[in-house]
């Protein structure tokens, strides 16, 4: 889908050259996505906030590393976030965070069975909407997320998850990832969230649950799966990737 902009006419002056009509059919995906998100969806993903809290000025990882360099305790804390002098995070033009995988962990999972979503694969993300996973009822499980910080410092990053059944919200989860800088060796980070217990009972087992997941920071920037979108620029069609929320489904059953 795209947003149609008005046609602009360029008059080339008294020489009465023919006018050139420039028709722009361009979509800015971030604006389009949020402009067309329903008010209900926006409310679902409204993050919790601390009254009076104000965001500080954004700085690069190297700038943070050089701040208060004489403070040893602060230096140790920054090092724990991967903030060390000379680490620039490479190319700063792309997203600060890439979410790689989301995995459901449970001590009750059969040996050798894993439930993992590859969020770097657009085709796999599309499949998540079509093929519900099965979660055993009444068991403890937790979400594990793997992500990579590409550049800069991320602050107040959280994982949010809204679960709906027949269009009605039945659960919402919001858990903090924390604050990180780019890993000195370029490695991804892994975060295990607090355990949850899956619903149980005959009523819980009936129907399919729809889930929308989001990773967002204090600036409101969303990091999640990669979606393929088509953009029309002038008369050209091009396909590109955009980081967006991702949707998946699950059913509850007596066994995994």
N, C-alpha and C positions, 0 to 999 in steps of 0.2 A: 504494500500500500504506500501511497505517497501523498504529499500535500501539494496542491496546485497553487502556484503563485500567479499573480496577474501578468498578462502579457505586456512587455515594455516595448514601445515604439521609438526608434532612433531616427530623427529627422536630420538628414544630411545637408540641410541648408537650401539656399536659393537656387542651386544648380538643379533642383528637382530630381535629384537621384532617387531611385526607388527607396522607400523606407525599408529598413531591416527590422523585421519583427523577431524579437528574441523571446522565446517561450521557455520559461524555466520550470521544470518539474522536478524539484529537488526536495529531498527529505532530510531533515536533521533528526536522526533517529532518537537521540536522547530526549529532545523536545517533544517529538511525536509520541514517543512511548508514554511519557508522563502526562501529556495533555490528554491522551485517550485512556489513561488508567482511570477506572471509576473512582468516585469519591469513597466508596466502601473499601476498595483495594488500598487507597492511600491511607485510610484510617487504620486498616489492618496492619500496615507496616509503619505506623507512626512509632518511632523509637522512644523509649523512656529517656527523660532528660533531667538534669540537675539544675534547679532554679539558681540563677545568677552565674552559671558557668559560661565562660566565653572562650572561644577558640583563640589560640595564639597564632602569631604569624607563621605561615608555612616556611620551612627551611629545608635545605638539602641535608642528606646524611652527613656530608663532610662539614657543613656549617655547624650542625649539632655537635659533631665530634670535637670541634675546636672551641666550643663555648665552655667557659669555666674549666679550662684544661688543668688548672692547678688544684682543683677539688678532687682528691683521690676517691672519696666515696661515690661522688657523682660519676667519676670516670669508670668505676667498676660497674655501676648501674647501667651506664651507656654501653659498656662492653657486653653486658648481658643481653642487650637488645641488638647486638651486632653493629653498634655504632662505634667505629674506630676511625682515626684519621686516615685519609687517603681512600676511603671507600665512597665512591660517588654513585654507585648503583647503575652505572652504564647509561644507556639511552634513556632520557627522561621524557620522551615524547609519548610513550604508551601508558597504559594503566599502571598505577603504583603496585597493584596486587593482581596476581593471577591465581584463581582458585583451581586447583588441579583435580582433587578427588574428594568425594564425600562417602563415608563408609559407616554402616550400621554395625556396631559391635555388641555381642552378647555372649555370656558364658554358656548359654543354652544352645548356641548354634552347633549343628552337627559338625564333627571333625571334617575339615577340608572345605566347608561351605563358607563363602564370603559374599557379602552384599555390598558392592562398591560401585559408585557412579564415576565414570570418567568424564569430568566436566571440561576437558580440553578438546573433546571430540563432538562437534556440532551434531553429527548423525546420531551419536549415542544419546545426546540430550533430547533430540526429537523422539527417539524411541521410548524415553522414560514416560512420555505422555500416553503412549499406546499400550504399554505392557506393565500392568501393576505388579509390584513385588509382593511377596507374602511375608507377613510378620506373625510370629506366634503370639497368641493371646496371653495376657497375664504374666509376661516375663520382663525382667529388667534388661534394658539395652541402653546404649548411649551412641551419640553421633561423634565420629572422628572426622576431622577435616584437614586436608593437606593443602597448603598454599605457599606461594612464593612471593616475596617482596622484591619488586623489580628495581625500584629507586625511591628515594626520599624516605621519610619516616611516616609510618601509619600510626594513627592514634585513635583510641576508642573504637576499634573495629569490632563489630558484633555479627553473630549469625542469627538470623531471624527466620522463623518457619511458621507458616499459617496453614492449619489443616481444616478442610471443609468437607462436609458430607451433604450431598443433595443441595449444594449451594449455601449451606448454613455453617458458619464457623463453629468448630467444636474444640479447637485447641490453638494456642499460640505459644511459641517458645522463643525466647530471646536470651542468648548467652554470649558473653564477651570472649573475644579472642585475645584482646589486649593491645599492646603497643609494640611495634617491631621496626627494625631497620633492615636493610638488605643484608642477607647472610654473607659474611666475609668470603665464603667459598662458593657462593651462589646456590647453596642448597635450599630446598624447601623446608618449611616449618610444619610441624604436626601438632594439632590441638585436640585433646579429648574433652568433650563436654560432660556436664553432670549427668548421671544416669536418670532414666525415665522408666516408667512401667507402662507397658502396652495395655489397652483396655481388654476386658474379657466379657464373656457371656454371649448368648445367642443373638441378642440385638446388635452387639458390637460387631459380630462376625458377618452380619448381613450388609451388603452394599460395598461400595468402593469409596475410599477416602482420597481426596485430591489435596496435594501439598504444593505450596509455592514457597521456595526458599530464596533467601537473599543474604548477601554479605555486604555490609555497608559501614562506612566510617563516620567519624564525627562531622566531616564536611558534607555528609549526605551523598558521597560518591559510592556508587554501587559496583561491587565486584562479585561476579558469579560465573555462570556458564557463558560459553561463546555461541552466539546465534548468527546464522548466515542470513543477511538481508540483501535485498536488491535495491540499488539506488539508481535513479535516472538523472543524469546530468546532461543538460542540453538534449541531444538526441542519442546519447550513449547510455547503455545499460552496463552497470558494473556490480559485481557481488563482493561484499566485504563482510568482515566479522565485527560484531559488537557485543560487548559484555552486558548481559542482562540478567534478570531473575531467571530461575529455571523451575519448571513444573514437573511433578512426578506423582505417581499414584501407588497406593498399597491396599491390600486386603488383609483382614485378620483371619487367622485359621487356628485350628487346634494344634497344628504342627508347622514347623518351618517349611 
